[in-house]
């Protein structure tokens, strides 16, 4: 039997940890890991509500979120490697390639 409030509390903890990681970190790889925490918190919520409501829709959405997370990691790491090759740093504060 699933305890929905405990799972939602755990998901809120994961989400708040991910938000803190995105806002406080300067290393681009750590920011990507924090974004993964955010996406995993969403997946925990989707699976918990799918189990509570006995519906498969949450599981399907969770699979889509996993696919998007995999694509995000691939593109994000490619950008980080490109930045490291060009700037010799992956500090987010030093990235100004998109500025006019």
Biopython code that builds the backbone (N, CA, C, O; Angstrom):
import numpy as np
from Bio.PDB.StructureBuilder import StructureBuilder

atoms = [
    (1, "UNK", "N", (0.832, -1.179, 0.000)),
    (1, "UNK", "CA", (0.000, 0.000, 0.000)),
    (1, "UNK", "C", (0.877, 1.242, 0.000)),
    (1, "UNK", "O", (1.837, 1.333, 0.765)),
    (2, "UNK", "N", (0.552, 2.177, -0.838)),
    (2, "UNK", "CA", (1.365, 3.382, -0.972)),
    (2, "UNK", "C", (0.891, 4.453, 0.008)),
    (2, "UNK", "O", (-0.310, 4.657, 0.187)),
    (3, "UNK", "N", (1.827, 5.119, 0.625)),
    (3, "UNK", "CA", (1.521, 6.232, 1.534)),
    (3, "UNK", "C", (1.770, 7.516, 0.765)),
    (3, "UNK", "O", (2.900, 8.003, 0.723)),
    (4, "UNK", "N", (0.741, 8.064, 0.163)),
    (4, "UNK", "CA", (0.856, 9.217, -0.727)),
    (4, "UNK", "C", (1.471, 10.447, -0.054)),
    (4, "UNK", "O", (2.334, 11.075, -0.668)),
    (5, "UNK", "N", (1.087, 10.829, 1.153)),
    (5, "UNK", "CA", (1.705, 12.031, 1.743)),
    (5, "UNK", "C", (3.215, 11.905, 1.941)),
    (5, "UNK", "O", (3.949, 12.876, 1.755)),
    (6, "UNK", "N", (3.678, 10.711, 2.318)),
    (6, "UNK", "CA", (5.122, 10.530, 2.496)),
    (6, "UNK", "C", (5.864, 10.619, 1.168)),
    (6, "UNK", "O", (6.947, 11.199, 1.090)),
    (7, "UNK", "N", (5.284, 10.047, 0.140)),
    (7, "UNK", "CA", (5.905, 10.101, -1.183)),
    (7, "UNK", "C", (5.921, 11.529, -1.706)),
    (7, "UNK", "O", (6.904, 11.957, -2.311)),
    (8, "UNK", "N", (4.842, 12.268, -1.480)),
    (8, "UNK", "CA", (4.797, 13.661, -1.920)),
    (8, "UNK", "C", (5.781, 14.522, -1.140)),
    (8, "UNK", "O", (6.361, 15.455, -1.697)),
    (9, "UNK", "N", (5.976, 14.229, 0.125)),
    (9, "UNK", "CA", (6.972, 14.947, 0.927)),
    (9, "UNK", "C", (8.379, 14.657, 0.406)),
    (9, "UNK", "O", (9.202, 15.566, 0.295)),
    (10, "UNK", "N", (8.649, 13.413, 0.093)),
    (10, "UNK", "CA", (9.942, 13.054, -0.493)),
    (10, "UNK", "C", (10.155, 13.749, -1.829)),
    (10, "UNK", "O", (11.251, 14.233, -2.111)),
    (11, "UNK", "N", (9.118, 13.801, -2.648)),
    (11, "UNK", "CA", (9.215, 14.466, -3.930)),
    (11, "UNK", "C", (9.445, 15.964, -3.766)),
    (11, "UNK", "O", (10.214, 16.560, -4.519)),
    (12, "UNK", "N", (8.785, 16.570, -2.791)),
    (12, "UNK", "CA", (8.998, 17.996, -2.526)),
    (12, "UNK", "C", (10.429, 18.260, -2.067)),
    (12, "UNK", "O", (11.026, 19.271, -2.434)),
    (13, "UNK", "N", (10.978, 17.345, -1.258)),
    (13, "UNK", "CA", (12.376, 17.473, -0.835)),
    (13, "UNK", "C", (13.312, 17.372, -2.029)),
    (13, "UNK", "O", (14.247, 18.163, -2.151)),
    (14, "UNK", "N", (13.068, 16.404, -2.915)),
    (14, "UNK", "CA", (13.896, 16.273, -4.113)),
    (14, "UNK", "C", (13.808, 17.528, -4.977)),
    (14, "UNK", "O", (14.824, 18.026, -5.462)),
    (15, "UNK", "N", (12.594, 18.038, -5.169)),
    (15, "UNK", "CA", (12.397, 19.204, -6.015)),
    (15, "UNK", "C", (13.082, 20.431, -5.416)),
    (15, "UNK", "O", (13.726, 21.194, -6.136)),
    (16, "UNK", "N", (12.947, 20.624, -4.106)),
    (16, "UNK", "CA", (13.580, 21.791, -3.484)),
    (16, "UNK", "C", (15.102, 21.675, -3.508)),
    (16, "UNK", "O", (15.794, 22.683, -3.648)),
    (17, "UNK", "N", (15.627, 20.469, -3.375)),
    (17, "UNK", "CA", (17.069, 20.267, -3.496)),
    (17, "UNK", "C", (17.542, 20.585, -4.910)),
    (17, "UNK", "O", (18.608, 21.173, -5.090)),
    (18, "UNK", "N", (16.760, 20.201, -5.907)),
    (18, "UNK", "CA", (17.104, 20.515, -7.292)),
    (18, "UNK", "C", (17.061, 22.003, -7.571)),
    (18, "UNK", "O", (17.926, 22.524, -8.274)),
    (19, "UNK", "N", (16.065, 22.699, -7.030)),
    (19, "UNK", "CA", (15.983, 24.152, -7.215)),
    (19, "UNK", "C", (17.189, 24.828, -6.574)),
    (19, "UNK", "O", (17.786, 25.729, -7.164)),
    (20, "UNK", "N", (17.545, 24.399, -5.379)),
    (20, "UNK", "CA", (18.726, 24.953, -4.720)),
    (20, "UNK", "C", (19.979, 24.699, -5.556)),
    (20, "UNK", "O", (20.827, 25.582, -5.689)),
    (21, "UNK", "N", (20.096, 23.503, -6.117)),
    (21, "UNK", "CA", (21.263, 23.186, -6.938)),
    (21, "UNK", "C", (21.347, 24.031, -8.192)),
    (21, "UNK", "O", (22.439, 24.432, -8.595)),
    (22, "UNK", "N", (20.214, 24.308, -8.814)),
    (22, "UNK", "CA", (20.220, 25.141, -10.022)),
    (22, "UNK", "C", (20.587, 26.572, -9.676)),
    (22, "UNK", "O", (21.340, 27.212, -10.409)),
    (23, "UNK", "N", (20.069, 27.078, -8.575)),
    (23, "UNK", "CA", (20.299, 28.480, -8.232)),
    (23, "UNK", "C", (21.647, 28.741, -7.578)),
    (23, "UNK", "O", (22.187, 29.838, -7.722)),
    (24, "UNK", "N", (22.199, 27.782, -6.873)),
    (24, "UNK", "CA", (23.400, 28.028, -6.087)),
    (24, "UNK", "C", (24.690, 27.564, -6.764)),
    (24, "UNK", "O", (25.760, 28.078, -6.437)),
    (25, "UNK", "N", (24.627, 26.640, -7.666)),
    (25, "UNK", "CA", (25.840, 26.079, -8.249)),
    (25, "UNK", "C", (26.349, 26.929, -9.407)),
    (25, "UNK", "O", (25.575, 27.588, -10.100)),
    (26, "UNK", "N", (27.655, 26.901, -9.600)),
    (26, "UNK", "CA", (28.259, 27.610, -10.727)),
    (26, "UNK", "C", (28.821, 26.651, -11.764)),
    (26, "UNK", "O", (29.064, 27.039, -12.907)),
    (27, "UNK", "N", (29.024, 25.421, -11.376)),
    (27, "UNK", "CA", (29.545, 24.411, -12.291)),
    (27, "UNK", "C", (28.403, 23.897, -13.165)),
    (27, "UNK", "O", (27.349, 23.516, -12.655)),
    (28, "UNK", "N", (28.612, 23.888, -14.476)),
    (28, "UNK", "CA", (27.546, 23.515, -15.402)),
    (28, "UNK", "C", (27.131, 22.053, -15.242)),
    (28, "UNK", "O", (25.956, 21.730, -15.419)),
    (29, "UNK", "N", (28.049, 21.181, -14.920)),
    (29, "UNK", "CA", (27.710, 19.770, -14.733)),
    (29, "UNK", "C", (26.834, 19.599, -13.495)),
    (29, "UNK", "O", (25.906, 18.790, -13.496)),
    (30, "UNK", "N", (27.126, 20.354, -12.444)),
    (30, "UNK", "CA", (26.299, 20.282, -11.233)),
    (30, "UNK", "C", (24.903, 20.853, -11.489)),
    (30, "UNK", "O", (23.926, 20.369, -10.917)),
    (31, "UNK", "N", (24.801, 21.864, -12.332)),
    (31, "UNK", "CA", (23.496, 22.415, -12.692)),
    (31, "UNK", "C", (22.693, 21.363, -13.455)),
    (31, "UNK", "O", (21.494, 21.210, -13.221)),
    (32, "UNK", "N", (23.343, 20.639, -14.364)),
    (32, "UNK", "CA", (22.656, 19.567, -15.098)),
    (32, "UNK", "C", (22.187, 18.469, -14.150)),
    (32, "UNK", "O", (21.095, 17.928, -14.322)),
    (33, "UNK", "N", (23.002, 18.135, -13.153)),
    (33, "UNK", "CA", (22.582, 17.126, -12.177)),
    (33, "UNK", "C", (21.404, 17.617, -11.348)),
    (33, "UNK", "O", (20.527, 16.831, -10.990)),
    (34, "UNK", "N", (21.377, 18.906, -11.042)),
    (34, "UNK", "CA", (20.250, 19.456, -10.292)),
    (34, "UNK", "C", (18.973, 19.430, -11.124)),
    (34, "UNK", "O", (17.889, 19.192, -10.590)),
    (35, "UNK", "N", (19.093, 19.671, -12.419)),
    (35, "UNK", "CA", (17.930, 19.582, -13.301)),
    (35, "UNK", "C", (17.419, 18.149, -13.347)),
    (35, "UNK", "O", (16.211, 17.922, -13.416)),
    (36, "UNK", "N", (18.319, 17.193, -13.311)),
    (36, "UNK", "CA", (17.902, 15.794, -13.258)),
    (36, "UNK", "C", (17.144, 15.495, -11.960)),
    (36, "UNK", "O", (16.187, 14.720, -11.966)),
    (37, "UNK", "N", (17.565, 16.102, -10.858)),
    (37, "UNK", "CA", (16.817, 15.935, -9.608)),
    (37, "UNK", "C", (15.406, 16.485, -9.740)),
    (37, "UNK", "O", (14.454, 15.882, -9.246)),
    (38, "UNK", "N", (15.264, 17.628, -10.405)),
    (38, "UNK", "CA", (13.939, 18.197, -10.628)),
    (38, "UNK", "C", (13.071, 17.239, -11.433)),
    (38, "UNK", "O", (11.912, 17.006, -11.088)),
    (39, "UNK", "N", (13.621, 16.693, -12.486)),
    (39, "UNK", "CA", (12.851, 15.778, -13.328)),
    (39, "UNK", "C", (12.509, 14.485, -12.585)),
    (39, "UNK", "O", (11.429, 13.927, -12.779)),
    (40, "UNK", "N", (13.410, 14.013, -11.745)),
    (40, "UNK", "CA", (13.119, 12.815, -10.960)),
    (40, "UNK", "C", (12.035, 13.072, -9.917)),
    (40, "UNK", "O", (11.243, 12.178, -9.618)),
    (41, "UNK", "N", (11.990, 14.272, -9.366)),
    (41, "UNK", "CA", (10.914, 14.612, -8.438)),
    (41, "UNK", "C", (9.562, 14.583, -9.147)),
    (41, "UNK", "O", (8.568, 14.119, -8.588)),
    (42, "UNK", "N", (9.534, 15.079, -10.371)),
    (42, "UNK", "CA", (8.299, 15.028, -11.161)),
    (42, "UNK", "C", (7.907, 13.577, -11.430)),
    (42, "UNK", "O", (6.730, 13.226, -11.350)),
    (43, "UNK", "N", (8.884, 12.741, -11.748)),
    (43, "UNK", "CA", (8.590, 11.328, -12.004)),
    (43, "UNK", "C", (8.039, 10.632, -10.756)),
    (43, "UNK", "O", (7.123, 9.815, -10.854)),
    (44, "UNK", "N", (8.586, 10.950, -9.608)),
    (44, "UNK", "CA", (8.086, 10.351, -8.367)),
    (44, "UNK", "C", (6.627, 10.746, -8.154)),
    (44, "UNK", "O", (5.804, 9.913, -7.773)),
    (45, "UNK", "N", (6.307, 12.021, -8.399)),
    (45, "UNK", "CA", (4.915, 12.463, -8.276)),
    (45, "UNK", "C", (4.005, 11.733, -9.254)),
    (45, "UNK", "O", (2.928, 11.272, -8.875)),
    (46, "UNK", "N", (4.424, 11.626, -10.495)),
    (46, "UNK", "CA", (3.594, 10.970, -11.507)),
    (46, "UNK", "C", (3.337, 9.506, -11.154)),
    (46, "UNK", "O", (2.208, 9.028, -11.268)),
    (47, "UNK", "N", (4.366, 8.805, -10.732)),
    (47, "UNK", "CA", (4.218, 7.397, -10.392)),
    (47, "UNK", "C", (3.368, 7.229, -9.133)),
    (47, "UNK", "O", (2.563, 6.301, -9.049)),
    (48, "UNK", "N", (3.542, 8.121, -8.154)),
    (48, "UNK", "CA", (2.757, 8.020, -6.919)),
    (48, "UNK", "C", (1.268, 8.227, -7.196)),
    (48, "UNK", "O", (0.429, 7.483, -6.687)),
    (49, "UNK", "N", (0.945, 9.233, -8.001)),
    (49, "UNK", "CA", (-0.464, 9.463, -8.300)),
    (49, "UNK", "C", (-1.030, 8.368, -9.205)),
    (49, "UNK", "O", (-2.207, 8.024, -9.098)),
    (50, "UNK", "N", (-0.208, 7.826, -10.087)),
    (50, "UNK", "CA", (-0.677, 6.717, -10.921)),
    (50, "UNK", "C", (-0.984, 5.491, -10.067)),
    (50, "UNK", "O", (-1.964, 4.789, -10.319)),
    (51, "UNK", "N", (-0.157, 5.232, -9.066)),
    (51, "UNK", "CA", (-0.406, 4.089, -8.190)),
    (51, "UNK", "C", (-1.617, 4.342, -7.288)),
    (51, "UNK", "O", (-2.392, 3.425, -7.019)),
    (52, "UNK", "N", (-1.777, 5.567, -6.826)),
    (52, "UNK", "CA", (-2.898, 5.882, -5.945)),
    (52, "UNK", "C", (-4.231, 5.823, -6.684)),
    (52, "UNK", "O", (-5.226, 5.344, -6.139)),
    (53, "UNK", "N", (-4.251, 6.309, -7.922)),
    (53, "UNK", "CA", (-5.492, 6.350, -8.692)),
    (53, "UNK", "C", (-5.726, 5.100, -9.538)),
    (53, "UNK", "O", (-6.745, 4.989, -10.219)),
    (54, "UNK", "N", (-4.782, 4.162, -9.494)),
    (54, "UNK", "CA", (-4.869, 2.935, -10.290)),
    (54, "UNK", "C", (-5.049, 3.260, -11.776)),
    (54, "UNK", "O", (-5.910, 2.695, -12.449)),
    (55, "UNK", "N", (-4.224, 4.175, -12.268)),
    (55, "UNK", "CA", (-4.292, 4.625, -13.656)),
    (55, "UNK", "C", (-2.895, 4.554, -14.256)),
    (55, "UNK", "O", (-1.902, 4.783, -13.565)),
    (56, "UNK", "N", (-2.824, 4.237, -15.539)),
    (56, "UNK", "CA", (-1.532, 4.074, -16.203)),
    (56, "UNK", "C", (-1.041, 5.370, -16.856)),
    (56, "UNK", "O", (0.080, 5.414, -17.362)),
    (57, "UNK", "N", (-1.857, 6.412, -16.853)),
    (57, "UNK", "CA", (-1.494, 7.656, -17.517)),
    (57, "UNK", "C", (-0.240, 8.279, -16.899)),
    (57, "UNK", "O", (0.613, 8.784, -17.628)),
    (58, "UNK", "N", (-0.117, 8.251, -15.596)),
    (58, "UNK", "CA", (1.061, 8.805, -14.932)),
    (58, "UNK", "C", (2.330, 8.071, -15.316)),
    (58, "UNK", "O", (3.389, 8.686, -15.446)),
    (59, "UNK", "N", (2.238, 6.776, -15.495)),
    (59, "UNK", "CA", (3.404, 5.987, -15.901)),
    (59, "UNK", "C", (3.827, 6.358, -17.314)),
    (59, "UNK", "O", (5.020, 6.455, -17.602)),
    (60, "UNK", "N", (2.862, 6.566, -18.193)),
    (60, "UNK", "CA", (3.172, 6.951, -19.571)),
    (60, "UNK", "C", (3.857, 8.310, -19.594)),
    (60, "UNK", "O", (4.849, 8.497, -20.298)),
    (61, "UNK", "N", (3.328, 9.261, -18.823)),
    (61, "UNK", "CA", (3.967, 10.575, -18.752)),
    (61, "UNK", "C", (5.362, 10.476, -18.147)),
    (61, "UNK", "O", (6.269, 11.189, -18.576)),
    (62, "UNK", "N", (5.547, 9.610, -17.165)),
    (62, "UNK", "CA", (6.868, 9.433, -16.567)),
    (62, "UNK", "C", (7.863, 8.903, -17.584)),
    (62, "UNK", "O", (9.027, 9.305, -17.582)),
    (63, "UNK", "N", (7.418, 8.005, -18.455)),
    (63, "UNK", "CA", (8.308, 7.519, -19.513)),
    (63, "UNK", "C", (8.694, 8.628, -20.476)),
    (63, "UNK", "O", (9.834, 8.678, -20.939)),
    (64, "UNK", "N", (7.758, 9.518, -20.783)),
    (64, "UNK", "CA", (8.093, 10.667, -21.626)),
    (64, "UNK", "C", (9.091, 11.590, -20.936)),
    (64, "UNK", "O", (9.999, 12.112, -21.583)),
    (65, "UNK", "N", (8.934, 11.795, -19.641)),
    (65, "UNK", "CA", (9.865, 12.640, -18.893)),
    (65, "UNK", "C", (11.253, 12.012, -18.880)),
    (65, "UNK", "O", (12.252, 12.725, -18.970)),
    (66, "UNK", "N", (11.327, 10.696, -18.769)),
    (66, "UNK", "CA", (12.625, 10.010, -18.807)),
    (66, "UNK", "C", (13.278, 10.190, -20.166)),
    (66, "UNK", "O", (14.488, 10.405, -20.246)),
    (67, "UNK", "N", (12.492, 10.105, -21.240)),
    (67, "UNK", "CA", (13.044, 10.310, -22.587)),
    (67, "UNK", "C", (13.550, 11.740, -22.763)),
    (67, "UNK", "O", (14.613, 11.958, -23.344)),
    (68, "UNK", "N", (12.799, 12.701, -22.269)),
    (68, "UNK", "CA", (13.233, 14.098, -22.358)),
    (68, "UNK", "C", (14.485, 14.318, -21.520)),
    (68, "UNK", "O", (15.377, 15.059, -21.932)),
    (69, "UNK", "N", (14.568, 13.691, -20.358)),
    (69, "UNK", "CA", (15.747, 13.825, -19.506)),
    (69, "UNK", "C", (16.986, 13.237, -20.183)),
    (69, "UNK", "O", (18.077, 13.796, -20.076)),
    (70, "UNK", "N", (16.819, 12.124, -20.869)),
    (70, "UNK", "CA", (17.958, 11.521, -21.572)),
    (70, "UNK", "C", (18.438, 12.438, -22.700)),
    (70, "UNK", "O", (19.642, 12.598, -22.900)),
    (71, "UNK", "N", (17.509, 13.033, -23.429)),
    (71, "UNK", "CA", (17.889, 13.967, -24.492)),
    (71, "UNK", "C", (18.548, 15.209, -23.909)),
    (71, "UNK", "O", (19.505, 15.731, -24.481)),
    (72, "UNK", "N", (18.041, 15.685, -22.776)),
    (72, "UNK", "CA", (18.609, 16.869, -22.128)),
    (72, "UNK", "C", (20.037, 16.609, -21.675)),
    (72, "UNK", "O", (20.898, 17.480, -21.803)),
    (73, "UNK", "N", (20.292, 15.431, -21.151)),
    (73, "UNK", "CA", (21.648, 15.102, -20.713)),
    (73, "UNK", "C", (22.593, 15.047, -21.902)),
    (73, "UNK", "O", (23.714, 15.549, -21.828)),
    (74, "UNK", "N", (22.154, 14.447, -22.989)),
    (74, "UNK", "CA", (23.004, 14.363, -24.182)),
    (74, "UNK", "C", (23.351, 15.727, -24.739)),
    (74, "UNK", "O", (24.519, 16.008, -25.009)),
    (75, "UNK", "N", (22.357, 16.577, -24.914)),
    (75, "UNK", "CA", (22.592, 17.917, -25.446)),
    (75, "UNK", "C", (23.369, 18.768, -24.443)),
    (75, "UNK", "O", (24.287, 19.495, -24.822)),
    (76, "UNK", "N", (23.001, 18.678, -23.171)),
    (76, "UNK", "CA", (23.668, 19.482, -22.147)),
    (76, "UNK", "C", (25.139, 19.137, -22.009)),
    (76, "UNK", "O", (25.975, 20.035, -21.912)),
    (77, "UNK", "N", (25.469, 17.869, -21.998)),
    (77, "UNK", "CA", (26.882, 17.489, -21.897)),
    (77, "UNK", "C", (27.658, 17.864, -23.146)),
    (77, "UNK", "O", (28.839, 18.201, -23.055)),
    (78, "UNK", "N", (27.021, 17.814, -24.315)),
    (78, "UNK", "CA", (27.694, 18.262, -25.541)),
    (78, "UNK", "C", (28.008, 19.754, -25.461)),
    (78, "UNK", "O", (29.085, 20.184, -25.874)),
    (79, "UNK", "N", (27.083, 20.537, -24.938)),
    (79, "UNK", "CA", (27.319, 21.975, -24.782)),
    (79, "UNK", "C", (28.429, 22.229, -23.765)),
    (79, "UNK", "O", (29.277, 23.095, -23.977)),
    (80, "UNK", "N", (28.428, 21.483, -22.668)),
    (80, "UNK", "CA", (29.466, 21.652, -21.650)),
    (80, "UNK", "C", (30.838, 21.310, -22.214)),
    (80, "UNK", "O", (31.805, 22.022, -21.949)),
    (81, "UNK", "N", (30.938, 20.242, -22.980)),
    (81, "UNK", "CA", (32.223, 19.867, -23.583)),
    (81, "UNK", "C", (32.685, 20.929, -24.570)),
    (81, "UNK", "O", (33.872, 21.255, -24.618)),
    (82, "UNK", "N", (31.764, 21.470, -25.355)),
    (82, "UNK", "CA", (32.099, 22.538, -26.295)),
    (82, "UNK", "C", (32.579, 23.783, -25.561)),
    (82, "UNK", "O", (33.551, 24.411, -25.979)),
    (83, "UNK", "N", (31.911, 24.144, -24.479)),
    (83, "UNK", "CA", (32.341, 25.297, -23.690)),
    (83, "UNK", "C", (33.714, 25.067, -23.072)),
    (83, "UNK", "O", (34.542, 25.978, -23.038)),
    (84, "UNK", "N", (33.959, 23.858, -22.586)),
    (84, "UNK", "CA", (35.256, 23.578, -21.987)),
    (84, "UNK", "C", (36.368, 23.648, -23.022)),
    (84, "UNK", "O", (37.467, 24.114, -22.719)),
    (85, "UNK", "N", (36.099, 23.197, -24.228)),
    (85, "UNK", "CA", (37.110, 23.270, -25.282)),
    (85, "UNK", "C", (37.408, 24.705, -25.685)),
    (85, "UNK", "O", (38.561, 25.047, -25.948)),
    (86, "UNK", "N", (36.389, 25.544, -25.737)),
    (86, "UNK", "CA", (36.579, 26.920, -26.176)),
    (86, "UNK", "C", (37.062, 27.846, -25.071)),
    (86, "UNK", "O", (37.872, 28.737, -25.329)),
    (87, "UNK", "N", (36.583, 27.655, -23.841)),
    (87, "UNK", "CA", (36.881, 28.582, -22.749)),
    (87, "UNK", "C", (37.782, 27.995, -21.671)),
    (87, "UNK", "O", (38.280, 28.745, -20.832)),
    (88, "UNK", "N", (38.007, 26.711, -21.660)),
    (88, "UNK", "CA", (38.789, 26.008, -20.635)),
    (88, "UNK", "C", (38.166, 26.173, -19.247)),
    (88, "UNK", "O", (38.868, 26.112, -18.237)),
    (89, "UNK", "N", (36.855, 26.380, -19.200)),
    (89, "UNK", "CA", (36.142, 26.497, -17.938)),
    (89, "UNK", "C", (34.688, 26.110, -18.165)),
    (89, "UNK", "O", (34.133, 26.344, -19.239)),
    (90, "UNK", "N", (34.077, 25.517, -17.147)),
    (90, "UNK", "CA", (32.655, 25.202, -17.239)),
    (90, "UNK", "C", (31.873, 25.977, -16.191)),
    (90, "UNK", "O", (30.794, 25.559, -15.770)),
    (91, "UNK", "N", (32.427, 27.112, -15.773)),
    (91, "UNK", "CA", (31.749, 27.981, -14.821)),
    (91, "UNK", "C", (30.603, 28.692, -15.530)),
    (91, "UNK", "O", (30.810, 29.322, -16.567)),
    (92, "UNK", "N", (29.413, 28.597, -14.985)),
    (92, "UNK", "CA", (28.232, 29.162, -15.630)),
    (92, "UNK", "C", (28.307, 30.689, -15.684)),
    (92, "UNK", "O", (27.776, 31.299, -16.612)),
    (93, "UNK", "N", (28.958, 31.309, -14.705)),
    (93, "UNK", "CA", (29.054, 32.764, -14.677)),
    (93, "UNK", "C", (29.923, 33.313, -15.806)),
    (93, "UNK", "O", (29.756, 34.466, -16.203)),
    (94, "UNK", "N", (30.840, 32.514, -16.326)),
    (94, "UNK", "CA", (31.743, 32.980, -17.376)),
    (94, "UNK", "C", (31.197, 32.757, -18.779)),
    (94, "UNK", "O", (31.842, 33.149, -19.752)),
    (95, "UNK", "N", (30.051, 32.151, -18.908)),
    (95, "UNK", "CA", (29.478, 31.869, -20.212)),
    (95, "UNK", "C", (28.737, 33.114, -20.693)),
    (95, "UNK", "O", (27.736, 33.525, -20.105)),
    (96, "UNK", "N", (29.243, 33.701, -21.764)),
    (96, "UNK", "CA", (28.606, 34.884, -22.336)),
    (96, "UNK", "C", (28.519, 34.774, -23.853)),
    (96, "UNK", "O", (28.535, 35.787, -24.553)),
    (97, "UNK", "N", (28.428, 33.563, -24.359)),
    (97, "UNK", "CA", (28.379, 33.356, -25.790)),
    (97, "UNK", "C", (27.088, 33.859, -26.421)),
    (97, "UNK", "O", (27.083, 34.216, -27.599)),
    (98, "UNK", "N", (25.997, 33.896, -25.670)),
    (98, "UNK", "CA", (24.715, 34.306, -26.223)),
    (98, "UNK", "C", (24.422, 35.789, -26.017)),
    (98, "UNK", "O", (23.343, 36.259, -26.379)),
    (99, "UNK", "N", (25.371, 36.534, -25.437)),
    (99, "UNK", "CA", (25.178, 37.955, -25.258)),
    (99, "UNK", "C", (25.483, 38.678, -26.568)),
    (99, "UNK", "O", (26.282, 38.201, -27.374)),
    (100, "UNK", "N", (24.850, 39.818, -26.773)),
    (100, "UNK", "CA", (25.106, 40.590, -27.998)),
    (100, "UNK", "C", (26.430, 41.217, -27.902)),
    (100, "UNK", "O", (26.851, 41.915, -28.825)),
]
sb = StructureBuilder()
sb.init_structure("model")
sb.init_model(0)
sb.init_chain("A")
sb.init_seg("    ")
for serial, (resi, resn, name, xyz) in enumerate(atoms, 1):
    if name == "N":
        sb.init_residue(resn, " ", resi, " ")
    sb.init_atom(name, np.array(xyz, "f"), 0.0, 1.0, " ", f" {name:<3s}", serial, name[0])
structure = sb.get_structure()
